């Protein structure tokens, strides 16, 4: 007796359990995907955009700052070496920016002996050291009574 061919009916798995490797998730039109940078940095970038006046001007400012970061600064190299840093990059890595009430930019830098110094491009004397970061930051603000 000859067997009759049977038709097998194969059911395809659902798309969700068998995704095609060629497909990728696309955000819906009009949605704003989450930025791949820390939230605080994105907020600072948004402030920069508003202060600069446009995204293009803000990007130009960031690009200019990035270029300057790559230029060796002989003065800062020597200043850093004075406090035990191998280079300007090492000095800046140990530093935290702070802005004085008058808008002047300063750096507070952790140095040997658990001390802190305050400096900027115009004042690299760092003649005084501080025992805490908070004390160093307070040194750039005028005394309030």
Backbone torsions as a table, in degrees:
resi	resn	phi	psi	omega
1	UNK	NA	131.3	-178.2
2	UNK	-86.0	138.5	178.7
3	UNK	-86.3	139.4	178.1
4	UNK	-85.5	140.5	178.5
5	UNK	-65.2	137.0	177.1
6	UNK	-104.4	145.3	177.5
7	UNK	-94.8	125.3	176.5
8	UNK	-91.0	131.2	178.3
9	UNK	-102.5	109.3	-179.9
10	UNK	-95.1	131.9	178.7
11	UNK	-99.1	125.7	178.8
12	UNK	-72.0	137.6	176.0
13	UNK	-63.0	157.9	179.7
14	UNK	-65.9	154.2	-177.7
15	UNK	-59.8	-33.4	-178.3
16	UNK	-67.7	-31.0	-178.2
17	UNK	-95.2	-7.3	-179.6
18	UNK	-138.1	63.8	-176.1
19	UNK	-69.3	143.2	176.7
20	UNK	-73.6	136.3	178.1
21	UNK	-67.0	-14.8	-179.4
22	UNK	-85.3	-15.6	-180.0
23	UNK	-88.5	146.4	175.2
24	UNK	-136.0	158.7	-177.8
25	UNK	-77.8	130.2	178.1
26	UNK	-116.5	131.6	178.2
27	UNK	-66.8	143.7	177.8
28	UNK	-60.0	149.4	178.8
29	UNK	-58.3	133.1	178.3
30	UNK	92.4	-10.3	178.9
31	UNK	-84.9	155.0	179.1
32	UNK	-111.2	109.1	-179.6
33	UNK	-68.0	154.0	179.1
34	UNK	-68.1	134.2	-179.4
35	UNK	-69.0	144.9	-178.9
36	UNK	-83.3	24.0	179.0
37	UNK	-121.4	159.7	179.3
38	UNK	-57.9	146.0	-175.4
39	UNK	-56.6	-42.0	-179.2
40	UNK	-62.1	-37.2	-179.9
41	UNK	-68.8	-40.9	178.7
42	UNK	-63.5	-38.9	178.3
43	UNK	-63.8	-41.2	177.7
44	UNK	-63.4	-37.2	178.5
45	UNK	-65.2	-40.0	178.3
46	UNK	-64.7	-39.0	176.3
47	UNK	-62.4	-42.9	178.7
48	UNK	-60.5	-43.0	178.9
49	UNK	-59.1	-45.1	-179.7
50	UNK	-67.0	-39.8	180.0
51	UNK	-69.6	-37.8	-178.9
52	UNK	-73.9	-29.4	178.6
53	UNK	107.0	-19.1	177.6
54	UNK	-165.4	159.0	176.5
55	UNK	-60.9	-35.8	-179.5
56	UNK	-64.9	-45.9	179.7
57	UNK	-66.1	-36.9	177.8
58	UNK	-65.3	-42.1	178.3
59	UNK	-63.2	-40.7	177.5
60	UNK	-61.0	-40.1	179.0
61	UNK	-65.0	-43.3	179.3
62	UNK	-65.6	-43.8	178.8
63	UNK	-60.8	-42.2	178.2
64	UNK	-63.8	-42.6	178.3
65	UNK	-64.6	-39.5	179.6
66	UNK	-64.8	-39.9	177.3
67	UNK	-62.5	-43.4	-179.5
68	UNK	-66.0	-30.3	178.5
69	UNK	-65.3	-25.0	-178.5
70	UNK	-86.2	-13.0	-178.6
71	UNK	-85.4	124.3	177.8
72	UNK	-63.6	139.0	178.1
73	UNK	-114.6	106.2	-175.8
74	UNK	-57.3	-42.5	-179.8
75	UNK	-61.7	-45.5	-179.3
76	UNK	-70.1	-33.5	175.2
77	UNK	-60.3	-48.1	180.0
78	UNK	-65.4	-40.4	177.8
79	UNK	-60.3	-47.0	178.9
80	UNK	-61.7	-41.6	179.2
81	UNK	-62.5	-34.3	177.7
82	UNK	-58.5	-29.8	-179.1
83	UNK	-108.0	16.7	173.4
84	UNK	91.7	11.6	179.3
85	UNK	-94.4	142.8	-177.1
86	UNK	-72.7	-27.0	-175.1
87	UNK	-159.1	173.1	174.5
88	UNK	-60.1	-41.5	180.0
89	UNK	-60.5	-41.8	178.9
90	UNK	-67.4	-39.2	177.2
91	UNK	-60.2	-48.9	-178.3
92	UNK	-67.7	-32.0	178.4
93	UNK	-65.0	-29.3	-179.9
94	UNK	-91.9	4.4	-174.0
95	UNK	-109.3	153.8	177.0
96	UNK	-125.2	128.6	179.7
97	UNK	-74.1	148.3	174.9
98	UNK	-144.6	142.9	179.5
99	UNK	-112.9	126.2	179.9
100	UNK	-71.6	165.5	-179.6
101	UNK	-58.1	-29.6	-179.9
102	UNK	-85.4	3.9	178.4
103	UNK	92.1	-2.8	179.9
104	UNK	-70.0	133.7	178.3
105	UNK	-88.7	136.1	179.3
106	UNK	-133.2	164.1	171.5
107	UNK	-117.5	138.9	168.8
108	UNK	-111.5	129.0	-172.8
109	UNK	-127.6	130.8	175.2
110	UNK	-76.5	128.8	178.8
111	UNK	-123.2	177.1	179.8
112	UNK	-56.5	154.0	177.8
113	UNK	79.0	19.9	-178.9
114	UNK	54.2	42.5	178.8
115	UNK	-117.0	165.7	180.0
116	UNK	-129.1	146.1	173.2
117	UNK	-121.8	159.0	177.4
118	UNK	-124.2	133.0	-177.6
119	UNK	-157.7	164.5	170.0
120	UNK	-153.5	-178.6	-176.7
121	UNK	-59.9	-33.0	-177.9
122	UNK	-85.4	-22.9	-177.4
123	UNK	-134.6	92.2	179.1
124	UNK	-104.2	25.5	-179.8
125	UNK	-72.1	-40.6	-177.6
126	UNK	43.0	46.1	-175.5
127	UNK	-73.9	-18.3	-179.9
128	UNK	-119.8	143.3	174.7
129	UNK	-114.6	159.1	-176.2
130	UNK	-127.2	152.2	-176.5
131	UNK	-83.9	-19.8	179.2
132	UNK	-137.7	160.4	175.4
133	UNK	-62.8	-41.0	-180.0
134	UNK	-60.5	-43.2	178.9
135	UNK	-63.7	-40.2	178.6
136	UNK	-64.4	-43.6	179.0
137	UNK	-62.9	-41.4	-179.1
138	UNK	-64.1	-23.5	-178.1
139	UNK	-67.9	-20.1	-179.4
140	UNK	-92.3	-3.5	178.2
141	UNK	-102.7	142.2	177.5
142	UNK	-64.7	147.3	178.5
143	UNK	-64.3	134.8	177.7
144	UNK	-110.9	139.1	-178.3
145	UNK	-103.0	NA	NA
